[in-house]
Amino acid sequence: MENKTKHLVTAALPYANGYLHLGHIAGAYLPADLYARYKRLRNENIIFICGSDEHGTAIEMSAMKDKVTPKEIIDKYHFANKKAFEDLGISFDIYSRTSNEIHHKTSQDFFLDLYNKGLLTKKTEKQLYSEKDKRFLADRFVEGTCPICGYEEARGDQCESCGSNLSPLELINPKSKISGDTPIIKESVNFYFPLESFQPKLEEWIKSKKNWKSNVINYCQGWFKTGLKDRAITRDLDWGVKIPLKDFEGKVIYVWFEAPIGYISATKELFIERNEPGKWKDYWFGKDVKLIHFIGKDNIIFHALVFPAMLMAHGDYILADNVPANEFLNLEGGKLSKSKGHGILVKDIVKDFNPDVVRYTLAANLPENKDADFSWDDFQTKNNNELAAILGNFINRTVVFAKTKFENKIPARNTKSDDILEDIKKQSKVVADCFDNYRFRDAVNETMNAVRMANKYFNDNEPWKEIKSDKEKCANIINNCLQICYSVAILISPVLPFTSERILKILNCDKSNFEWNKIGDIILKDGESLGEDEILFPQLEIKKEEIPAKKIIAEEEIDIDYFRKLKLRTAKIIECEAVPKSKKLLKLQLKVGDKKKQIVAGIAEHYKPEDLTGKTIIIVDNLKKTKLMGIESEGMLLAAKKDGKLAIVAPETEIEDGGEVN
């Protein structure tokens, strides 16, 4: 009986202000792709939706900083990330973007539906307003003195010095980051979504989700315990989806609200491309649809609580069947972080390594129930000891045997079926159960167990001996192994799509029988010629010290001209003293050639003042002045930190202060 259930799979929209790193992939995109590819092999009705999230203050700030338009920022990262996804084999049915007109219209229509139902409330609030910029200043457009620690360049949402969460109105001596203007306090009216009133419905709905992951349920319960609060649905910004109401110019729909609507607008766009413009409704309004959101745990609130409440408010959309959120992926024991420059960029790793090895290593270590770790040692081990030694070995030994002993053709079989083929078929059901229940790490392991079974069959039947005494029996063994090669190509394709294609090429066959339910079947015909054999996974020897720096950072590369803007010079420490009321800061008086400078450095936990006097160090000499704990600092010293220990970078030999570092 045909399965009429439709699957609508979404992966969190990545923010278009930076490049993707492996943490993003492990969190949402690879699990979603594994699931989508598996479902397609089952011939199930599935569409896989994603796109770039392209609005908000961070993008507008990046544009101002780089003196370009927000459109230039989002274009740069949208197309770079789209290519990175493609290079890694992430098989979206559509990768859209929230700057598209169809998204703006869909978001505005959604807003108007709630507005016309009287669900949105208006609140008058005090905000910072720049008369020079003629605009209200959102949190990231303001900086000032932190009321907690006194840091004078704190942002309107957070102090980077002490880590305190702030609001723009809390800042002392606030300034516009756009023009430097001192803002005034002015009232502004914004719309709020009544999330608090939806808590009873959400609690009842979450209670019905018995098969959801415990980390998602627990996260939701934590929010319920605290109590959901109404959330601002609009804000005073230039960059974003405009409010479709008169008298509300200069306001946009808050990005948290319109970004998930991107799943809906992307679905519309997909079916317009397919010349079926009305079919999107079958997926968002149909009763026979499973909506599944693949996300990282930092997105749980929006996909398990906020977006469902929005859909409830609209009244006719389906709600998520599951939200299989993942935990975080670490790199060599440290947290992956775009802002802190700790990560491996997707665009870089796929240039130098087989993307299927990247997929396999991540899939085998997905942070499904707790944080997981990516290491280069494990990456090498996965390639050499698993992919090469188990999978590549079975395909190669089978094909080479057929090439040398049976004229590179599929030898004739003398039995209709065999136990090994039945065993492979049974194992495919074990793998399928893992995929169906979002246990992707288990799916990878059980897939490799099928290949281990195939290797054991080859070894136990010793075709190298049988060829000498019973060529007909040997032919049957190798025929079985070649049939298994085809089954393996299907079985591994959700995880290793590129390798799967290569196996088909080696077998010299097409995809006419490339379906999950064909695993374990006799597909290849006797006497057909095979293709050229190849080594699927050459041995890797990775020396971490030889990995280019770009592999372990998540920041944009700079050219030599940009680097030359930094003025690095040697400086001699004349005086050094502790900063009162601070455990971390030291105040240093420096001699830099014919001038004197004062800097404040966070090294007090690693150096005593008396140990530094007279020492020659290297500083950034042209850094913008700032204040720490009310003390002016005119530069920054260079230091290296590892395993919690910090060491000042100093010249190898004695050199006069003021020397330029090239």
C-alpha positions in Angstrom: 0.0 0.0 0.0 1.4 3.4 -1.0 2.5 5.6 1.9 0.7 8.9 1.4 2.5 10.7 4.2 4.3 13.8 3.1 7.5 14.9 4.9 8.4 18.5 5.1 12.0 18.7 6.4 13.6 22.0 7.4 17.1 22.9 8.5 17.7 26.1 10.5 18.4 29.1 8.2 22.1 30.0 8.6 22.8 33.7 9.3 24.4 35.3 6.3 27.2 37.2 8.0 29.9 34.6 8.1 31.1 31.3 6.7 29.7 27.9 7.8 31.9 25.8 10.1 31.6 22.1 11.0 29.6 22.9 14.2 26.8 24.2 12.0 26.9 21.1 9.8 26.8 18.7 12.8 24.0 20.6 14.5 21.4 20.8 11.8 22.4 20.3 8.2 24.0 16.8 8.0 21.3 15.1 10.2 18.6 16.7 8.0 20.4 15.6 4.8 20.9 12.0 6.1 17.2 11.8 6.8 16.1 13.4 3.5 18.3 11.2 1.4 17.1 8.1 3.2 13.5 9.0 2.8 14.0 9.6 -1.0 15.5 6.1 -1.2 12.3 4.8 0.3 10.4 6.7 -2.4 8.6 8.7 0.2 7.2 12.1 -0.5 9.7 14.5 1.0 10.9 18.1 0.4 14.0 19.5 2.1 13.9 23.3 2.8 16.5 25.8 3.8 17.9 29.2 3.0 19.9 32.2 4.3 18.7 34.3 7.2 19.5 37.8 5.9 18.1 40.4 8.2 18.9 41.9 11.6 21.3 44.3 13.3 24.4 42.1 12.9 24.3 42.3 9.1 23.6 46.0 9.1 26.5 46.6 11.5 28.8 44.5 9.3 27.8 46.6 6.3 28.6 49.8 8.1 31.9 48.5 9.4 33.0 47.4 5.9 31.4 50.5 4.3 29.3 48.4 1.9 25.6 47.8 1.6 23.8 45.0 3.6 23.0 43.5 0.2 26.7 43.1 -0.5 27.2 41.4 2.8 24.4 38.9 2.4 25.3 38.2 -1.3 28.8 37.3 -0.3 27.9 34.8 2.4 24.7 33.5 0.8 26.5 32.3 -2.3 29.6 31.2 -0.4 27.6 29.1 2.0 25.3 27.7 -0.8 28.4 26.4 -2.6 29.9 25.0 0.6 26.6 23.1 1.2 26.7 21.8 -2.4 30.4 20.7 -2.1 29.6 18.8 1.1 26.6 17.1 -0.7 23.8 18.7 1.4 20.8 18.0 -0.9 18.3 20.8 -0.3 15.3 20.8 -2.7 15.7 24.6 -2.4 18.1 26.9 -0.8 16.3 30.2 -0.7 17.0 33.5 1.1 14.9 35.8 3.3 15.8 38.9 1.2 13.7 37.6 -1.6 10.5 39.4 -2.4 8.3 36.3 -1.9 9.6 36.1 1.7 8.9 39.7 2.4 5.4 39.4 1.1 4.7 36.1 3.0 6.0 37.6 6.2 3.9 40.7 5.8 0.8 38.7 5.1 1.5 36.6 8.2 1.9 39.7 10.3 -1.3 41.3 8.9 -3.3 38.1 9.6 -2.4 38.3 13.3 -2.9 42.1 13.3 -6.3 41.9 11.7 -7.3 39.2 14.3 -6.5 41.6 17.1 -3.8 39.3 18.5 -1.0 41.8 18.5 -0.6 44.4 21.2 1.0 47.8 21.0 3.5 49.0 23.7 5.0 52.4 24.1 8.6 52.1 25.2 11.5 54.4 25.9 14.4 53.9 23.5 17.6 55.7 22.5 17.2 58.0 19.5 20.0 59.7 17.5 18.9 63.1 16.2 22.0 63.2 14.0 21.2 59.7 12.5 17.5 60.4 12.6 16.8 56.9 13.8 16.2 54.8 16.9 19.3 52.9 17.9 18.9 49.2 18.3 21.1 47.5 20.9 24.1 46.8 18.7 24.1 50.4 17.3 25.0 51.8 20.7 28.1 51.7 22.9 28.9 53.2 26.2 30.2 52.6 29.7 29.2 49.3 31.3 27.3 50.1 34.6 28.7 46.9 36.1 32.4 47.0 35.4 33.1 50.4 33.9 34.3 49.2 30.5 33.8 52.2 28.2 33.1 50.3 24.9 30.3 48.1 26.1 27.6 47.2 23.5 24.0 47.9 24.0 23.2 44.2 24.4 26.3 43.0 26.3 29.5 44.0 27.9 32.4 42.1 26.3 34.6 42.9 29.3 32.5 41.4 32.1 30.0 39.5 30.1 26.9 41.2 31.6 23.7 41.3 29.6 22.6 44.9 29.1 20.0 47.1 27.5 20.9 50.3 25.6 19.2 52.4 28.3 21.5 50.9 31.0 24.6 52.2 29.4 26.4 55.2 30.9 27.4 57.9 28.4 25.9 56.1 25.4 27.0 57.0 21.9 25.8 56.1 18.4 28.1 53.6 16.7 27.0 55.0 13.4 27.9 58.7 13.9 29.2 59.1 17.4 26.2 61.2 18.3 24.9 61.3 21.9 21.4 59.9 21.7 18.3 61.2 23.5 15.6 59.1 25.1 12.5 59.0 23.0 9.3 57.0 23.0 8.5 54.4 20.3 5.5 52.2 19.7 6.1 48.5 18.8 3.9 45.5 18.4 4.1 42.5 20.7 3.2 38.8 20.1 1.2 37.4 23.1 3.4 34.4 23.7 2.4 34.2 27.3 -1.2 33.5 26.5 -0.2 30.5 24.3 1.7 28.8 27.2 -1.3 26.5 28.1 -1.7 25.3 24.5 2.0 24.8 24.1 2.3 22.8 27.3 -0.5 20.5 26.2 1.0 20.1 22.8 4.5 19.4 24.1 3.0 16.9 26.6 1.7 14.9 23.6 5.2 14.5 22.1 6.2 11.3 23.7 8.8 10.4 21.1 10.7 13.7 21.2 14.3 13.8 22.5 14.6 14.4 26.2 16.9 17.4 25.7 14.1 19.2 23.8 11.4 18.3 26.2 13.5 19.4 29.2 14.4 22.7 27.5 10.7 23.5 26.9 9.8 22.5 30.5 12.4 24.9 31.8 10.8 27.8 29.8 7.3 26.8 31.0 8.6 26.8 34.6 10.0 30.3 34.3 6.9 31.5 32.4 6.7 32.6 28.7 6.6 36.3 28.1 5.2 38.4 25.3 7.8 39.2 22.7 8.3 42.3 20.6 7.4 41.5 17.0 8.7 44.7 15.5 11.7 46.9 16.0 13.1 50.2 14.8 15.5 49.3 12.0 16.2 50.1 8.4 17.3 46.6 7.2 14.5 44.0 7.2 10.9 43.3 6.3 9.0 46.5 6.5 5.8 46.7 8.6 2.9 46.8 6.1 1.0 49.5 8.0 0.7 53.2 7.6 2.2 55.4 10.3 4.8 52.8 11.1 7.6 53.8 8.8 11.1 53.0 10.0 10.0 49.8 11.6 10.6 46.2 10.5 9.4 42.8 11.5 11.7 41.4 14.1 14.1 38.8 12.6 13.1 36.1 15.2 9.6 36.3 13.9 10.1 36.5 10.1 13.1 34.1 9.8 11.1 30.9 10.5 8.4 32.1 8.1 11.3 31.6 5.6 10.4 27.9 5.6 7.0 28.8 4.3 8.1 31.3 1.7 10.9 28.9 0.5 8.3 26.2 0.0 6.2 28.6 -2.1 9.2 29.4 -4.1 10.1 25.8 -4.7 6.7 25.0 -6.2 6.6 28.1 -8.3 9.9 26.8 -9.8 8.2 23.5 -10.4 5.2 25.2 -12.1 2.9 24.1 -9.3 2.4 27.4 -7.5 -0.5 26.2 -5.3 1.0 22.9 -4.2 2.9 24.5 -1.3 -0.4 24.4 0.7 -0.5 20.6 0.5 2.6 20.6 2.7 1.7 23.4 5.2 -2.0 22.8 5.6 -2.4 19.0 4.9 -3.2 16.5 7.7 -1.0 13.9 6.1 2.2 15.9 6.6 5.1 15.4 9.0 6.9 18.7 9.6 10.4 18.1 11.0 12.7 20.9 12.1 16.4 20.0 12.3 18.2 22.5 14.5 21.0 23.0 17.1 20.0 23.3 20.7 20.4 27.1 20.7 17.4 27.2 18.4 15.0 25.1 20.5 12.9 28.0 21.8 12.1 29.3 18.4 11.2 26.0 16.8 9.6 24.1 19.7 7.8 27.1 21.3 7.7 30.4 19.4 7.1 29.3 15.8 4.5 26.7 16.9 2.7 29.5 18.8 2.8 31.7 15.7 1.3 28.9 13.6 -1.3 28.3 16.3 -2.2 32.0 16.2 -2.6 31.9 12.4 -4.8 28.9 12.9 -4.5 26.8 9.8 -0.9 25.7 9.6 0.4 22.2 10.6 2.6 22.0 13.7 5.9 20.2 13.9 5.9 16.4 14.2 9.4 16.5 15.6 12.2 18.8 16.5 15.3 16.5 16.8 17.7 19.2 18.1 21.3 18.4 18.5 23.8 19.5 21.1 27.1 21.3 20.2 30.2 20.0 18.4 33.5 20.9 19.9 36.9 21.1 18.1 39.8 19.3 19.7 38.1 19.8 23.1 37.2 23.5 22.6 33.9 25.1 21.8 33.4 25.9 18.1 32.8 29.6 17.9 32.5 31.9 14.8 32.9 35.0 16.9 36.0 33.7 18.7 37.6 32.3 15.6 37.6 28.7 16.7 36.3 26.3 14.1 36.9 24.6 10.8 35.3 26.2 7.8 33.3 24.0 5.5 34.6 25.8 2.4 38.2 25.0 3.4 38.0 21.4 4.5 36.2 20.2 1.4 39.0 21.7 -0.7 41.6 19.5 0.8 39.8 16.4 1.9 37.2 13.9 0.5 33.8 15.5 1.5 32.5 12.0 2.2 35.2 11.5 4.9 34.0 14.7 6.4 30.4 13.6 6.3 31.2 10.2 7.8 33.4 11.5 10.6 30.7 14.0 11.6 27.8 11.5 11.2 29.6 9.0 13.4 30.1 11.6 16.1 26.9 13.6 15.9 26.1 15.4 19.2 22.6 13.8 19.3 22.2 13.7 23.1 25.3 15.4 24.4 28.2 17.6 23.1 30.6 15.7 20.8 34.1 16.4 19.7 35.8 16.6 16.3 39.5 15.8 16.2 42.0 15.4 13.4 43.2 12.2 14.9 39.7 10.7 14.7 39.3 12.1 11.2 42.4 10.2 10.1 41.3 7.1 12.0 37.8 7.1 10.4 39.3 7.3 7.0 42.1 4.7 7.4 40.6 2.2 9.8 37.0 2.2 8.8 36.3 3.7 5.4 39.5 2.4 3.8 40.0 -0.8 5.8 36.3 -2.0 5.8 34.3 -0.3 3.0 37.0 0.4 0.5 38.7 -2.9 1.1 35.5 -4.9 0.4 34.7 -3.1 -2.8 38.3 -3.2 -4.1 39.0 -6.9 -3.3 35.7 -8.0 -4.9 36.1 -6.0 -8.1 39.8 -6.8 -8.5 39.1 -10.5 -8.0 36.4 -10.4 -10.7 38.8 -8.4 -13.0 41.7 -10.8 -12.7 39.8 -14.1 -12.5 36.6 -13.5 -14.5 37.8 -11.2 -17.3 36.4 -8.1 -15.5 32.9 -9.4 -15.9 30.1 -10.5 -13.5 30.5 -14.2 -13.2 27.4 -16.4 -13.6 25.6 -17.4 -10.4 24.2 -20.9 -10.0 21.7 -20.2 -7.3 18.7 -17.9 -7.1 19.5 -16.4 -3.8 21.9 -16.8 -0.8 21.8 -16.4 2.9 24.3 -13.5 2.8 21.9 -11.5 0.6 19.1 -12.2 3.1 21.3 -11.1 5.9 22.2 -7.9 4.2 18.5 -7.2 3.6 17.7 -7.9 7.3 20.5 -5.5 8.3 19.1 -2.8 6.0 15.9 -2.9 8.2 18.0 -2.3 11.3 19.6 0.7 9.6 16.2 1.9 8.5 14.8 1.8 12.0 17.7 4.0 13.1 17.0 6.6 10.4 13.3 6.6 11.1 13.9 7.3 14.8 16.6 10.0 14.2 19.4 7.8 15.6 21.9 8.7 12.9 25.1 7.7 14.8 23.5 4.2 15.2 22.6 4.2 11.5 26.2 4.8 10.6 27.4 2.0 12.8 24.8 -0.4 11.6 25.6 0.5 8.0 29.3 -0.4 8.6 28.2 -3.6 10.3 26.6 -4.6 7.0 29.9 -4.1 5.2 31.7 -6.0 8.0 29.2 -8.9 7.3 30.2 -8.7 3.6 33.9 -8.8 4.4 33.4 -11.8 6.7 31.5 -13.6 3.9 34.4 -13.0 1.5 37.0 -14.2 4.1 35.0 -17.2 5.3 34.4 -18.5 1.7 38.0 -18.0 0.6 37.4 -17.5 -3.1 41.2 -17.5 -3.7 41.1 -21.2 -2.8 37.8 -22.1 -4.5 39.0 -20.7 -7.8 41.6 -23.5 -7.9 39.2 -26.4 -7.1 35.6 -25.3 -7.9 35.4 -22.3 -10.3 31.6 -22.5 -10.4 31.3 -22.2 -6.7 33.8 -19.3 -6.8 31.8 -17.6 -9.4 28.8 -17.7 -7.2 30.8 -16.2 -4.3 32.0 -13.3 -6.3 28.6 -12.8 -7.9 27.1 -12.5 -4.4 29.9 -10.1 -3.4 29.2 -7.9 -6.5 25.5 -7.9 -5.7 26.4 -6.8 -2.2 28.5 -4.0 -3.7 25.4 -2.7 -5.3 23.4 -3.1 -2.1 26.2 -1.3 -0.2 26.1 1.6 -2.7 22.4 2.1 -1.8 23.0 1.5 1.9 25.8 4.0 2.3 24.3 6.7 0.0 22.6 8.8 2.7 26.0 9.1 4.5 28.5 8.8 1.6 26.7 10.0 -1.6 29.8 10.7 -3.6 31.3 7.3 -2.8 28.0 5.7 -3.7 28.2 7.2 -7.2 31.8 6.0 -7.6 30.8 2.5 -6.6 28.1 2.5 -9.3 30.7 3.7 -11.8 33.0 0.8 -10.8 30.2 -1.6 -11.2 29.3 0.0 -14.6 25.6 0.2 -13.7 22.9 2.9 -13.5 20.3 3.8 -10.9 17.3 2.1 -12.4 17.1 -0.2 -9.3 18.6 2.3 -6.8 16.0 2.0 -4.0 16.1 1.0 -0.4 13.8 -2.0 -0.8 16.2 -3.4 -3.5 19.0 -3.9 -0.9 19.8 -7.6 -0.8 18.2 -8.2 -4.2 20.0 -9.7 -7.2 20.4 -6.7 -9.5 23.5 -7.2 -11.6 23.3 -9.4 -14.6 25.6 -12.3 -15.4 28.2 -11.5 -18.0 28.0 -7.7 -17.8 31.3 -5.9 -17.9 32.6 -4.0 -14.9 34.1 -0.5 -15.0 37.5 0.6 -13.8 38.5 -0.3 -10.3 39.8 2.5 -8.0 41.0 3.1 -4.5 38.0 4.8 -2.8 39.8 5.9 0.3 43.6 6.4 0.1 45.4 6.3 3.4 45.7 9.7 5.2 48.5 10.9 7.3 47.5 14.2 8.9 50.1 16.2 10.9 48.2 18.8 12.8 51.1 21.2 12.8 51.0 21.1 9.0 47.3 21.9 8.7 47.0 25.4 7.3 45.8 28.0 9.8 42.7 28.7 7.8 41.5 25.2 8.7 41.2 26.1 12.4 39.7 29.5 12.3 36.3 30.8 11.4 37.1 34.2 10.3 37.6 35.7 6.9 41.1 35.6 5.5 43.0 38.9 5.1 45.5 40.0 2.4 48.9 41.4 3.0 47.7 45.0 2.5 45.2 44.5 5.4 47.9 43.1 7.6 50.2 46.0 6.9 47.6 48.3 8.6 48.8 46.8 11.9 51.8 48.6 13.3 53.6 46.1 15.4 56.6 47.5 17.4 58.9 46.5 20.2 58.3 48.3 23.5 60.2 48.4 26.8 58.2 48.2 30.0 59.4 51.1 32.2 56.8 50.6 35.0 54.1 48.1 35.9 51.5 48.1 38.6 48.3 46.3 39.4 44.9 48.0 38.7 43.0 48.5 41.9 39.8 46.3 42.3 40.8 44.1 39.4 42.2 40.6 39.5 43.1 40.5 35.8 44.4 43.9 34.8 47.9 45.4 35.0 48.8 49.0 34.0 52.1 49.2 32.0 54.1 52.3 31.2 56.1 51.7 28.0 58.9 53.3 26.0 58.4 52.9 22.3 61.3 54.6 20.6 61.1 58.3 21.3 57.6 58.2 22.8 55.9 56.9 25.9 52.7 54.9 26.1 50.3 53.5 28.6 48.5 50.2 28.1 46.2 48.1 30.3 46.5 44.3 29.8 44.6 41.4 31.3 47.7 39.4 32.4 47.7 39.9 36.2 46.8 36.2 36.8 50.0 35.1 34.9 52.6 37.8 35.7 53.6 39.9 38.7 54.4 43.6 38.1 57.9 43.2 39.4 58.7 40.4 36.8 57.8 42.6 33.9 59.7 45.9 34.5 62.6 46.2 32.1 61.2 43.5 29.7 61.0 44.1 26.0 57.6 43.1 24.4 55.7 43.5 21.1 52.7 45.7 20.9 50.0 46.8 18.4 51.1 50.5 18.3 48.2 51.9 16.3 45.2 50.5 18.2 42.4 52.9 18.9 42.5 54.2 22.4 40.1 52.7 24.9 39.5 52.7 28.7 39.5 49.7 31.1 38.3 50.3 34.6 38.5 54.0 33.9 42.2 53.8 32.8 43.2 54.8 29.3 44.9 52.2 27.2 46.8 53.1 24.0 47.7 49.8 22.6 47.8 46.0 23.1 50.6 43.6 23.9 50.9 40.3 22.0 50.5 37.1 24.1 49.8 33.5 23.3 47.5 31.3 25.4 47.3 27.5 25.6 45.7 25.2 28.1 44.9 28.2 30.3 48.5 29.4 30.4 49.4 32.8 28.9 52.9 33.8 27.7 53.9 37.3 26.5 55.3 37.3 22.9 58.8 38.8 23.0 61.7 39.2 20.5 64.1 36.2 20.3 67.1 38.5 20.8 67.5 41.9 22.5 66.4 44.7 20.3 65.9 48.4 20.9 62.4 49.6 21.7 60.5 51.2 18.9 61.7 48.6 16.4 59.1 47.8 13.7 58.0 44.2 13.4 57.7 43.0 9.8 
